[in-house]
Amino acid sequence: MVITKKIRKLIATICVSSLVVGAFGLGPENTTKAYADTVAKAATSAAVNTNTPNNNAENANAASSSAVLASMSAVDVMSRSKQAMSEVRVIGISYSMLDTSKYSSYLNTGLGTSEITMDLNTGVLGIDMMGLASIWVDSSDSRMYMYSSINNTTEFEPLTNKETMSFNTIQPSTLLDTMSQTENQQNITYTSKGTEKITVKGAEHNCYVVKTNEIDTSQASSGSTNLYKSITGESSTSDKAIVTFYVDGKDFKVYRMIIDQVGQSNAGSSISSMIKSSSSQTSQKYDVYYPESVTVPVSVKSRAVLSDSYEFTKNGVKYKVFYRKNKIYLSVVGATNKSALTILPQIRIAGKNYKVTKIVNGAFKYRVKLRKLVIGKNIRTIGKNAFYKCNHLKQIKVNLRRLNKSSKKYLLKLKKSKKIKLR
């Protein structure tokens, strides 16, 4: 199992969502004046209509609350919901596509995300990919873990400083980005008002059901709409959608969101082509819940080994993990176009030292600026054409005695034909 670039792109999409939380107007300061006015009017009305002067505070509060709920408009409901969501620190979102024919095609890609959990307190993001694999991003130890249920393997990759900083700014509610489209009364209407029951994770909720008119989801610059695009790999999906929110009448949190895409997707990938072949619309359902906490399972952390897909660049040299006889080593797979480069003998990753033992075929090809190279003492193998078209390479510092026979022969041939000094 490898942690692919596609998965890292998916994770990055979620991080980007968190960085634009202000654009969605989810903060408490954006609660509309209309809701404040509604509360004030309802409270006044409840006080005036109370017949018994000795009613206790509890009854007065109940009457006030009942009046508020009865008089709230769809805009008020969504405004209060956005305030409630802005205070959420732990969230879970289960994703599914409602059209079974499309869901089948989608599942076949192996890239579907069925569940996402976030916890600002622990700094952990979790992703369940259709039960085929699970991913955890842990900003506390700057690692990404992946468990494959197919072959029962657990791997990890270190996060870059940039990725860690991004995860530390996550705001869970930003995945529900289309809430930003509900500021205008013309955009939304009630389907039901505090009467429809839904069940999420075994818990029942009496919900306001608020449905938007057709809105432009391209205005929601990240979150659920772009998450869908990132998962499916589509270059272009329909930017028009009707979104239905299920808002609990007690805590005003969102417990379900359904996005009905209007119109067909434009072809841009194999998945979008499959979807385009169907005449029905694409519907995405997000069931939302609020767990106590999200952590990386101890069994995952204890079993995780460094992923053999892990690549990184250090001081201009690109390294990649590889396994040999169940041991982990590093190979040189590329480099930036600099005049002088050094291949390190070993590199410390996540608290362990790993030897750099191999330069792969063509690792430095076309590095025309390269003039001087220092090869670390643990290199044993140099691949064919490792220095192809390095026309200005004049000096290589290397311990020839530590190289295998074919690699030593390759360098000696290079010395003779290119007049390169070996030191």
Secondary structure, 3 states (H helix, E strand, C coil): CCCCHHHHHHHHHHHHHHHCHHHHCCCHHHCCHHHHHHHHHHHHHHHHCCCCCCCCHHHHHHHHHHHHHHHCCHHHHHHHHHHHHHCCCEEEEEEEECCHHHHHHHHHCCCCCCEEEEECCCCEEEEEECCCEEEEEECCCCEEEEEECCCCEEEEEECCHHHHHHHCCCCHHHHCHHHHHHCCHHHEEEEEEEEEEEEECCEEEEEEEEEECCEEHHHCCCCHHHHHHHHHCCCCCCCEEEEEEEEECCCCCEEEEEEEECCCCCCCCHHHHHHHCCCCCCEEEEEEECCCCCCCCHHHHHHCEECCCCEEEECCEEEEEEEECCEEEEEEEEECCCCEEECCCEEEECCEEEEEEEECCCCCCCCCCCCEEECCCCCCEECCCCCCCCCCCCEEECCHHHCCHHHHHHHHHHHHHHCCEEC
